[in-house]
């Protein structure tokens, strides 16, 4: 996963909550944070957006 700044992560969260698609979120991020994302591949940004919007679930603990 990409190492993204707190403002970018917050923006992903807000855009996801607003119901935007992954592609739309990537486009907005590219426009809003051009300096931070200029050398990042769209595929890597999409992965980060997907992980932010659908974080991996923890396995349930079997201890009692």
N, CA, C and O atoms as a printed pandas DataFrame, in Angstrom:
     atom_number atom_name residue_name chain_id  residue_number  x_coord  y_coord  z_coord
0              1         N          UNK        A               1    0.837   -1.177    0.000
1              2        CA          UNK        A               1    0.000    0.000    0.000
2              3         C          UNK        A               1    0.880    1.239    0.000
3              4         O          UNK        A               1    1.991    1.230    0.531
4              5         N          UNK        A               2    0.373    2.290   -0.597
5              6        CA          UNK        A               2    1.106    3.542   -0.647
6              7         C          UNK        A               2    1.163    4.193    0.718
7              8         O          UNK        A               2    0.265    4.028    1.544
8              9         N          UNK        A               3    2.223    4.929    0.939
9             10        CA          UNK        A               3    2.334    5.734    2.142
10            11         C          UNK        A               3    1.762    7.109    1.798
11            12         O          UNK        A               3    2.432    7.919    1.158
12            13         N          UNK        A               4    0.531    7.371    2.221
13            14        CA          UNK        A               4   -0.149    8.617    1.887
14            15         C          UNK        A               4   -0.264    9.503    3.116
15            16         O          UNK        A               4   -0.330    9.014    4.244
16            17         N          UNK        A               5   -0.288   10.813    2.888
17            18        CA          UNK        A               5   -0.395   11.761    3.994
18            19         C          UNK        A               5   -1.798   11.739    4.595
19            20         O          UNK        A               5   -2.744   11.241    3.986
20            21         N          UNK        A               6   -1.908   12.283    5.792
21            22        CA          UNK        A               6   -3.196   12.326    6.492
22            23         C          UNK        A               6   -4.263   13.081    5.695
23            24         O          UNK        A               6   -5.406   12.625    5.651
24            25         N          UNK        A               7   -3.939   14.223    5.058
25            26        CA          UNK        A               7   -4.977   14.910    4.272
26            27         C          UNK        A               7   -5.507   14.072    3.105
27            28         O          UNK        A               7   -6.697   14.122    2.794
28            29         N          UNK        A               8   -4.627   13.306    2.462
29            30        CA          UNK        A               8   -5.060   12.453    1.349
30            31         C          UNK        A               8   -5.957   11.334    1.872
31            32         O          UNK        A               8   -6.987   11.028    1.271
32            33         N          UNK        A               9   -5.570   10.731    2.979
33            34        CA          UNK        A               9   -6.384    9.663    3.565
34            35         C          UNK        A               9   -7.750   10.182    3.991
35            36         O          UNK        A               9   -8.760    9.504    3.800
36            37         N          UNK        A              10   -7.786   11.379    4.567
37            38        CA          UNK        A              10   -9.059   11.977    4.983
38            39         C          UNK        A              10   -9.930   12.252    3.762
39            40         O          UNK        A              10  -11.142   12.037    3.797
40            41         N          UNK        A              11   -9.313   12.726    2.688
41            42        CA          UNK        A              11  -10.055   13.009    1.455
42            43         C          UNK        A              11  -10.644   11.723    0.874
43            44         O          UNK        A              11  -11.784   11.716    0.410
44            45         N          UNK        A              12   -9.875   10.644    0.898
45            46        CA          UNK        A              12  -10.388    9.354    0.422
46            47         C          UNK        A              12  -11.611    8.961    1.234
47            48         O          UNK        A              12  -12.625    8.535    0.681
48            49         N          UNK        A              13  -11.510    9.108    2.546
49            50        CA          UNK        A              13  -12.631    8.753    3.428
50            51         C          UNK        A              13  -13.873    9.589    3.106
51            52         O          UNK        A              13  -14.978    9.055    3.011
52            53         N          UNK        A              14  -13.689   10.891    2.940
53            54        CA          UNK        A              14  -14.823   11.775    2.646
54            55         C          UNK        A              14  -15.456   11.454    1.293
55            56         O          UNK        A              14  -16.680   11.413    1.170
56            57         N          UNK        A              15  -14.624   11.227    0.284
57            58        CA          UNK        A              15  -15.138   10.932   -1.051
58            59         C          UNK        A              15  -15.842    9.578   -1.085
59            60         O          UNK        A              15  -16.858    9.421   -1.761
60            61         N          UNK        A              16  -15.307    8.613   -0.364
61            62        CA          UNK        A              16  -15.957    7.300   -0.297
62            63         C          UNK        A              16  -17.309    7.419    0.389
63            64         O          UNK        A              16  -18.297    6.840   -0.063
64            65         N          UNK        A              17  -17.348    8.178    1.493
65            66        CA          UNK        A              17  -18.613    8.379    2.209
66            67         C          UNK        A              17  -19.643    9.101    1.345
67            68         O          UNK        A              17  -20.847    8.923    1.525
68            69         N          UNK        A              18  -19.159    9.920    0.402
69            70        CA          UNK        A              18  -20.054   10.640   -0.502
70            71         C          UNK        A              18  -20.576    9.740   -1.619
71            72         O          UNK        A              18  -21.470   10.137   -2.366
72            73         N          UNK        A              19  -20.023    8.530   -1.740
73            74        CA          UNK        A              19  -20.527    7.574   -2.715
74            75         C          UNK        A              19  -19.819    7.582   -4.056
75            76         O          UNK        A              19  -20.326    6.999   -5.015
76            77         N          UNK        A              20  -18.658    8.226   -4.154
77            78        CA          UNK        A              20  -17.933    8.247   -5.419
78            79         C          UNK        A              20  -17.300    6.889   -5.705
79            80         O          UNK        A              20  -16.958    6.142   -4.788
80            81         N          UNK        A              21  -17.152    6.587   -6.982
81            82        CA          UNK        A              21  -16.504    5.338   -7.388
82            83         C          UNK        A              21  -14.992    5.465   -7.195
83            84         O          UNK        A              21  -14.472    6.562   -6.996
84            85         N          UNK        A              22  -14.303    4.340   -7.257
85            86        CA          UNK        A              22  -12.854    4.334   -7.081
86            87         C          UNK        A              22  -12.184    5.199   -8.147
87            88         O          UNK        A              22  -11.287    5.982   -7.836
88            89         N          UNK        A              23  -12.612    5.063   -9.392
89            90        CA          UNK        A              23  -12.033    5.867  -10.470
90            91         C          UNK        A              23  -12.244    7.355  -10.265
91            92         O          UNK        A              23  -11.350    8.157  -10.533
92            93         N          UNK        A              24  -13.424    7.725   -9.791
93            94        CA          UNK        A              24  -13.718    9.133   -9.530
94            95         C          UNK        A              24  -12.868    9.656   -8.375
95            96         O          UNK        A              24  -12.391   10.790   -8.414
96            97         N          UNK        A              25  -12.681    8.833   -7.356
97            98        CA          UNK        A              25  -11.850    9.246   -6.221
98            99         C          UNK        A              25  -10.413    9.469   -6.672
99           100         O          UNK        A              25   -9.784   10.450   -6.275
100          101         N          UNK        A              26   -9.888    8.568   -7.499
101          102        CA          UNK        A              26   -8.522    8.718   -8.012
102          103         C          UNK        A              26   -8.406   10.012   -8.816
103          104         O          UNK        A              26   -7.419   10.735   -8.681
104          105         N          UNK        A              27   -9.401   10.310   -9.647
105          106        CA          UNK        A              27   -9.372   11.537  -10.450
106          107         C          UNK        A              27   -9.369   12.775   -9.557
107          108         O          UNK        A              27   -8.611   13.714   -9.801
108          109         N          UNK        A              28  -10.207   12.782   -8.529
109          110        CA          UNK        A              28  -10.257   13.926   -7.608
110          111         C          UNK        A              28   -8.927   14.071   -6.872
111          112         O          UNK        A              28   -8.418   15.181   -6.718
112          113         N          UNK        A              29   -8.369   12.956   -6.420
113          114        CA          UNK        A              29   -7.087   13.018   -5.710
114          115         C          UNK        A              29   -5.986   13.565   -6.607
115          116         O          UNK        A              29   -5.152   14.354   -6.163
116          117         N          UNK        A              30   -5.981   13.145   -7.870
117          118        CA          UNK        A              30   -4.970   13.650   -8.813
118          119         C          UNK        A              30   -5.087   15.166   -9.002
119          120         O          UNK        A              30   -4.079   15.858   -9.140
120          121         N          UNK        A              31   -6.326   15.676   -9.007
121          122        CA          UNK        A              31   -6.530   17.114   -9.173
122          123         C          UNK        A              31   -6.210   17.888   -7.895
123          124         O          UNK        A              31   -5.646   18.981   -7.954
124          125         N          UNK        A              32   -6.563   17.333   -6.762
125          126        CA          UNK        A              32   -6.411   18.044   -5.494
126          127         C          UNK        A              32   -4.997   17.940   -4.913
127          128         O          UNK        A              32   -4.541   18.859   -4.231
128          129         N          UNK        A              33   -4.309   16.842   -5.175
129          130        CA          UNK        A              33   -2.968   16.617   -4.626
130          131         C          UNK        A              33   -1.971   16.266   -5.737
131          132         O          UNK        A              33   -1.360   15.198   -5.698
132          133         N          UNK        A              34   -1.800   17.151   -6.727
133          134        CA          UNK        A              34   -0.941   16.801   -7.869
134          135         C          UNK        A              34    0.528   16.602   -7.500
135          136         O          UNK        A              34    1.197   15.753   -8.089
136          137         N          UNK        A              35    1.035   17.363   -6.544
137          138        CA          UNK        A              35    2.450   17.251   -6.190
138          139         C          UNK        A              35    2.731   15.932   -5.474
139          140         O          UNK        A              35    3.716   15.256   -5.768
140          141         N          UNK        A              36    1.863   15.574   -4.539
141          142        CA          UNK        A              36    2.081   14.348   -3.766
142          143         C          UNK        A              36    1.911   13.091   -4.616
143          144         O          UNK        A              36    2.586   12.089   -4.381
144          145         N          UNK        A              37    1.020   13.137   -5.596
145          146        CA          UNK        A              37    0.701   11.934   -6.366
146          147         C          UNK        A              37    1.301   11.918   -7.769
147          148         O          UNK        A              37    0.966   11.040   -8.565
148          149         N          UNK        A              38    2.179   12.867   -8.089
149          150        CA          UNK        A              38    2.671   12.968   -9.466
150          151         C          UNK        A              38    3.435   11.739   -9.939
151          152         O          UNK        A              38    3.410   11.424  -11.128
152          153         N          UNK        A              39    4.112   11.042   -9.037
153          154        CA          UNK        A              39    4.901    9.880   -9.455
154          155         C          UNK        A              39    4.254    8.545   -9.084
155          156         O          UNK        A              39    4.904    7.502   -9.148
156          157         N          UNK        A              40    2.991    8.575   -8.701
157          158        CA          UNK        A              40    2.289    7.356   -8.297
158          159         C          UNK        A              40    1.459    6.817   -9.458
159          160         O          UNK        A              40    0.841    7.586  -10.195
160          161         N          UNK        A              41    1.448    5.513   -9.618
161          162        CA          UNK        A              41    0.642    4.880  -10.664
162          163         C          UNK        A              41   -0.817    4.834  -10.227
163          164         O          UNK        A              41   -1.113    4.658   -9.046
164          165         N          UNK        A              42   -1.727    4.994  -11.186
165          166        CA          UNK        A              42   -3.156    4.943  -10.870
166          167         C          UNK        A              42   -3.534    3.626  -10.200
167          168         O          UNK        A              42   -4.359    3.606   -9.287
168          169         N          UNK        A              43   -2.936    2.538  -10.647
169          170        CA          UNK        A              43   -3.255    1.220  -10.081
170          171         C          UNK        A              43   -2.939    1.180   -8.580
171          172         O          UNK        A              43   -3.714    0.632   -7.796
172          173         N          UNK        A              44   -1.807    1.756   -8.186
173          174        CA          UNK        A              44   -1.420    1.779   -6.771
174          175         C          UNK        A              44   -2.362    2.677   -5.968
175          176         O          UNK        A              44   -2.713    2.351   -4.834
176          177         N          UNK        A              45   -2.767    3.796   -6.547
177          178        CA          UNK        A              45   -3.706    4.688   -5.863
178          179         C          UNK        A              45   -5.049    3.988   -5.709
179          180         O          UNK        A              45   -5.686    4.088   -4.661
180          181         N          UNK        A              46   -5.482    3.279   -6.752
181          182        CA          UNK        A              46   -6.745    2.530   -6.681
182          183         C          UNK        A              46   -6.693    1.483   -5.569
183          184         O          UNK        A              46   -7.666    1.304   -4.837
184          185         N          UNK        A              47   -5.554    0.790   -5.443
185          186        CA          UNK        A              47   -5.400   -0.202   -4.372
186          187         C          UNK        A              47   -5.556    0.453   -3.003
187          188         O          UNK        A              47   -6.229   -0.084   -2.123
188          189         N          UNK        A              48   -4.930    1.616   -2.828
189          190        CA          UNK        A              48   -5.017    2.326   -1.552
190          191         C          UNK        A              48   -6.449    2.749   -1.265
191          192         O          UNK        A              48   -6.911    2.653   -0.128
192          193         N          UNK        A              49   -7.158    3.221   -2.298
193          194        CA          UNK        A              49   -8.556    3.632   -2.120
194          195         C          UNK        A              49   -9.404    2.427   -1.733
195          196         O          UNK        A              49  -10.240    2.520   -0.834
196          197         N          UNK        A              50   -9.198    1.305   -2.400
197          198        CA          UNK        A              50   -9.966    0.099   -2.082
198          199         C          UNK        A              50   -9.688   -0.386   -0.661
199          200         O          UNK        A              50  -10.606   -0.807    0.044
200          201         N          UNK        A              51   -8.428   -0.329   -0.240
201          202        CA          UNK        A              51   -8.099   -0.751    1.119
202          203         C          UNK        A              51   -8.689    0.193    2.161
203          204         O          UNK        A              51   -9.092   -0.238    3.241
204          205         N          UNK        A              52   -8.737    1.480    1.832
205          206        CA          UNK        A              52   -9.325    2.448    2.767
206          207         C          UNK        A              52  -10.830    2.255    2.868
207          208         O          UNK        A              52  -11.399    2.364    3.954
208          209         N          UNK        A              53  -11.473    1.970    1.754
209          210        CA          UNK        A              53  -12.930    1.865    1.762
210          211         C          UNK        A              53  -13.413    0.492    2.214
211          212         O          UNK        A              53  -14.522    0.369    2.733
212          213         N          UNK        A              54  -12.598   -0.537    2.026
213          214        CA          UNK        A              54  -12.948   -1.900    2.458
214          215         C          UNK        A              54  -11.752   -2.511    3.173
215          216         O          UNK        A              54  -11.072   -3.369    2.611
216          217         N          UNK        A              55  -11.483   -2.083    4.408
217          218        CA          UNK        A              55  -10.300   -2.609    5.096
218          219         C          UNK        A              55  -10.425   -4.106    5.354
219          220         O          UNK        A              55  -11.530   -4.617    5.541
220          221         N          UNK        A              56   -9.290   -4.812    5.363
221          222        CA          UNK        A              56   -9.337   -6.246    5.635
222          223         C          UNK        A              56   -9.912   -6.496    7.029
223          224         O          UNK        A              56   -9.634   -5.753    7.971
224          225         N          UNK        A              57  -10.698   -7.526    7.141
225          226        CA          UNK        A              57  -11.308   -7.852    8.432
226          227         C          UNK        A              57  -10.364   -8.723    9.242
227          228         O          UNK        A              57   -9.629   -9.551    8.703
228          229         N          UNK        A              58  -10.403   -8.515   10.542
229          230        CA          UNK        A              58   -9.605   -9.354   11.427
230          231         C          UNK        A              58  -10.319  -10.688   11.610
231          232         O          UNK        A              58  -11.547  -10.749   11.665
232          233         N          UNK        A              59   -9.540  -11.739   11.701
233          234        CA          UNK        A              59  -10.112  -13.057   11.973
234          235         C          UNK        A              59  -10.612  -13.073   13.414
235          236         O          UNK        A              59   -9.974  -12.502   14.298
236          237         N          UNK        A              60  -11.726  -13.711   13.649
237          238        CA          UNK        A              60  -12.234  -13.765   15.022
238          239         C          UNK        A              60  -11.276  -14.528   15.933
239          240         O          UNK        A              60  -10.647  -15.504   15.525
240          241         N          UNK        A              61  -11.185  -14.071   17.145
241          242        CA          UNK        A              61  -10.313  -14.714   18.120
242          243         C          UNK        A              61  -10.958  -16.004   18.615
243          244         O          UNK        A              61  -12.155  -16.038   18.901
244          245         N          UNK        A              62  -10.170  -17.049   18.713
245          246        CA          UNK        A              62  -10.684  -18.333   19.175
246          247         C          UNK        A              62  -10.486  -18.525   20.674
247          248         O          UNK        A              62  -10.961  -19.506   21.247
248          249         N          UNK        A              63   -9.786  -17.590   21.307
249          250        CA          UNK        A              63   -9.578  -17.717   22.753
250          251         C          UNK        A              63  -10.841  -17.328   23.505
251          252         O          UNK        A              63  -11.619  -16.487   23.055
252          253         N          UNK        A              64  -11.023  -17.945   24.636
253          254        CA          UNK        A              64  -12.235  -17.657   25.416
254          255         C          UNK        A              64  -11.906  -16.957   26.664
255          256         O          UNK        A              64  -12.801  -16.635   27.446
